[in-house]
Amino acid sequence: MGPYRTAVISLACILAVAIGLATCGGSANNSTAGNDPARIQHIIFIIKENRTFDTYFAGFPGADGATTGTTSTGQTVPLAAMPDCYQTNLCNGWACAMQSLDHGKMDGFDLATGNLDAYARMAEADIPGYWAYARRFVLSDRYFSSVHGPSFPNHLFSVAAQSGGAIDNMSGSTGGVGCDGNPSGTVSVMDANGNVTPQSPCFNFKTLPDVLEQAGISWKYYGIGGGVLSTIGHIYNSPLFQQRFADPSQFVADAAAGNLPAVSWLLPPEGMGEHPPESACHGENWTVENLNAIMQGPNWNSSAVFVAWDDFGGLYDHVAPPRIDQLGLGARSPLLIISSFAKRGYISHTVYEQSSILKFIERRYHLAPLTPRDAGANDMLDSFDFSQAPQPPLILSPRQCPAEPPGIAMPHAYTAFDND
């Protein structure tokens, strides 16, 4: 079944849930009904920053990648070689995303940036670790961000299968009130009629951590400042914010000791997210270190790891995202699925988004969906074979990285208050 038909079926399911109809039949998930994920005891969602599929995997064998791009004038241009620290001023906000995608024509990236800086890619030699994981485990070439736009709304989807209507990062230092009750910036929120208003960045919708907590399923969020969950009021203002949160530096020790919870979110620390101009090499080394800790620890044969990039970062990709609702889907990003039960050397062409990872967790633990998005998402079981002999670990060594340009200004680690 092709990815676009899968997307249409998912949309039908979403509409059915939204209007209270009977459960949608004929889902792509039916083909994996016998592929039971019960052997997975630890699910880890690693969220990197601001890259597209074509940026990282344009030339990967068997995947749908492009090494050229189309501009607003109809010109075909090669995707230029991207240096390790890509110093350029790309726009990935809601308006720029809509302009770049141009109603699925994928030809407005030069308009959003005012130049051809978005048309760039890396080769295997630039990110050999990620290519090694893709060759051994699963690479998805149909993983899309949940929202047209930047990190904040997409990170909300990573924990809740919704953004509360948020479509952009927060802006300004006053005018709104954060969950701590102090003056804060505001975030643009779109209502069901498409009206956009600035609102305070503190939400109270249900999240997957809420559901896991209620079900007695262990979880932990490894992220500086609590990441996006610091904008969920009932979590931020509860004891959970101290009990279930940790600095990302704690993850390696927990993985090595076999102390991982059932579900983990792991966000990179400062300089390791790969958000341009951050070094892709240093970011990959950080990912390798954390994956090595999982693979060399006692939880490897019961773990599933999803390494995803949260949004397109203003960079070019040639695949038009399916339209699911007024917020998305957004532009295509890379996704690696790493597990002893991942299909070996498999390229998944099934449409996934952040909500699909939540759907996998819900499928594994028999949890009800949070929203129409995760209800209609594909559950990712096409990328696993739980009847196969467990794959051995793939232990990689960190690389010597290119020297960083002098005076480069690195973005800080992702927090809920990112403005780029």
Secondary structure as the mmCIF struct_conf table of DSSP 4:
data_model
#
loop_
_struct_conf.conf_type_id
_struct_conf.id
_struct_conf.beg_label_comp_id
_struct_conf.beg_label_asym_id
_struct_conf.beg_label_seq_id
_struct_conf.end_label_comp_id
_struct_conf.end_label_asym_id
_struct_conf.end_label_seq_id
HELX_RH_AL_P HELX_RH_AL_P1 PRO A 3 ALA A 18
TURN_TY1_P TURN_TY1_P1 ILE A 19 GLY A 20
BEND BEND1 ALA A 22 ALA A 22
HELX_LH_PP_P HELX_LH_PP_P1 THR A 23 GLY A 25
BEND BEND2 GLY A 26 GLY A 26
HELX_RH_3T_P HELX_RH_3T_P1 ALA A 28 THR A 32
TURN_TY1_P TURN_TY1_P2 ALA A 33 GLY A 34
HELX_RH_3T_P HELX_RH_3T_P2 PRO A 37 ARG A 39
STRN STRN1 HIS A 42 LYS A 48
BEND BEND3 ASN A 50 ASN A 50
HELX_RH_AL_P HELX_RH_AL_P2 PHE A 53 PHE A 57
TURN_TY1_P TURN_TY1_P3 ALA A 58 GLY A 59
TURN_TY1_P TURN_TY1_P4 PRO A 61 GLY A 62
BEND BEND4 ALA A 63 ALA A 63
BEND BEND5 THR A 67 THR A 67
STRN STRN2 THR A 68 THR A 70
TURN_TY1_P TURN_TY1_P5 SER A 72 THR A 73
BEND BEND6 GLY A 74 GLY A 74
STRN STRN3 THR A 76 PRO A 78
STRN STRN4 ALA A 80 ALA A 81
HELX_LH_PP_P HELX_LH_PP_P2 MET A 82 PRO A 83
BEND BEND7 ASP A 84 CYS A 85
BEND BEND8 GLY A 93 GLY A 93
HELX_RH_AL_P HELX_RH_AL_P3 TRP A 94 LEU A 101
HELX_RH_3T_P HELX_RH_3T_P3 ASP A 102 GLY A 104
TURN_TY1_P TURN_TY1_P6 LYS A 105 LYS A 105
HELX_RH_AL_P HELX_RH_AL_P4 PHE A 109 THR A 113
BEND BEND9 GLY A 114 LEU A 116
TURN_TY1_P TURN_TY1_P7 ASP A 117 ALA A 118
STRN STRN5 ALA A 120 ARG A 121
HELX_RH_3T_P HELX_RH_3T_P4 GLU A 124 ASP A 126
BEND BEND10 ILE A 127 ILE A 127
HELX_RH_AL_P HELX_RH_AL_P5 PRO A 128 ARG A 136
BEND BEND11 PHE A 137 PHE A 137
STRN STRN6 VAL A 138 SER A 140
BEND BEND12 ASP A 141 ASP A 141
STRN STRN7 TYR A 143 PHE A 144
BEND BEND13 SER A 146 GLY A 149
HELX_RH_AL_P HELX_RH_AL_P6 SER A 151 ALA A 160
BEND BEND14 ALA A 161 ALA A 161
TURN_TY1_P TURN_TY1_P8 GLY A 164 GLY A 165
STRN STRN8 ALA A 166 ALA A 166
BEND BEND15 ASP A 168 ASP A 168
STRN STRN9 SER A 171 VAL A 177
TURN_TY1_P TURN_TY1_P9 CYS A 179 ASP A 180
BEND BEND16 GLY A 181 ASN A 182
STRN STRN10 PRO A 183 MET A 190
TURN_TY1_P TURN_TY1_P10 ALA A 192 ASN A 193
BEND BEND17 GLY A 194 GLY A 194
STRN STRN11 VAL A 196 GLN A 199
BEND BEND18 PRO A 201 PRO A 201
STRN STRN12 PHE A 203 PHE A 203
HELX_RH_AL_P HELX_RH_AL_P7 LEU A 208 ALA A 215
TURN_TY1_P TURN_TY1_P11 GLY A 216 GLY A 216
STRN STRN13 TRP A 219 TYR A 222
HELX_RH_3T_P HELX_RH_3T_P5 ILE A 224 THR A 231
STRN STRN14 ILE A 232 ILE A 232
HELX_RH_AL_P HELX_RH_AL_P8 GLY A 233 TYR A 236
TURN_TY1_P TURN_TY1_P12 ASN A 237 ASN A 237
BEND BEND19 SER A 238 SER A 238
TURN_TY1_P TURN_TY1_P13 PRO A 239 PRO A 239
HELX_RH_AL_P HELX_RH_AL_P9 LEU A 240 GLN A 243
BEND BEND20 ARG A 244 ARG A 244
STRN STRN15 PHE A 245 ALA A 246
HELX_RH_3T_P HELX_RH_3T_P6 PRO A 248 GLN A 250
HELX_RH_AL_P HELX_RH_AL_P10 PHE A 251 ALA A 257
TURN_TY1_P TURN_TY1_P14 GLY A 258 GLY A 258
BEND BEND21 ALA A 262 ALA A 262
STRN STRN16 VAL A 263 LEU A 266
TURN_TY1_P TURN_TY1_P15 GLU A 270 GLY A 271
BEND BEND22 GLY A 273 GLY A 273
TURN_TY1_P TURN_TY1_P16 PRO A 276 PRO A 277
BEND BEND23 GLU A 278 GLU A 278
HELX_RH_AL_P HELX_RH_AL_P11 ALA A 280 GLN A 296
BEND BEND24 GLY A 297 GLY A 297
TURN_TY1_P TURN_TY1_P17 PRO A 298 ASN A 299
HELX_RH_3T_P HELX_RH_3T_P7 TRP A 300 SER A 302
STRN STRN17 SER A 303 TRP A 309
BEND BEND25 ASP A 311 ASP A 311
TURN_TY1_P TURN_TY1_P18 GLY A 313 GLY A 314
BEND BEND26 VAL A 319 VAL A 319
HELX_LH_PP_P HELX_LH_PP_P3 ALA A 320 ARG A 323
STRN STRN18 ASP A 325 ASP A 325
TURN_TY1_P TURN_TY1_P19 GLN A 326 LEU A 327
STRN STRN19 GLY A 328 GLY A 328
STRN STRN20 ARG A 332 ARG A 332
STRN STRN21 LEU A 335 SER A 339
TURN_TY1_P TURN_TY1_P20 SER A 340 PHE A 341
STRN STRN22 ALA A 342 ALA A 342
HELX_LH_PP_P HELX_LH_PP_P4 LYS A 343 LYS A 343
TURN_TY1_P TURN_TY1_P21 ARG A 344 GLY A 345
STRN STRN23 TYR A 346 SER A 348
BEND BEND27 THR A 350 THR A 350
STRN STRN24 TYR A 352 GLU A 353
HELX_RH_AL_P HELX_RH_AL_P12 GLN A 354 TYR A 365
TURN_TY1_P TURN_TY1_P22 HIS A 366 HIS A 366
BEND BEND28 LEU A 370 THR A 371
HELX_RH_AL_P HELX_RH_AL_P13 PRO A 372 GLY A 376
BEND BEND29 ALA A 377 ALA A 377
BEND BEND30 MET A 380 MET A 380
HELX_RH_3T_P HELX_RH_3T_P8 LEU A 381 SER A 383
STRN STRN25 PHE A 384 PHE A 384
TURN_TY1_P TURN_TY1_P23 PHE A 386 SER A 387
BEND BEND31 GLN A 388 GLN A 388
HELX_LH_PP_P HELX_LH_PP_P5 ALA A 389 PRO A 393
HELX_LH_PP_P HELX_LH_PP_P6 SER A 397 PRO A 405
TURN_TY1_P TURN_TY1_P24 PRO A 406 GLY A 407
HELX_LH_PP_P HELX_LH_PP_P7 MET A 410 TYR A 414
TURN_TY1_P TURN_TY1_P25 ALA A 416 PHE A 417
#
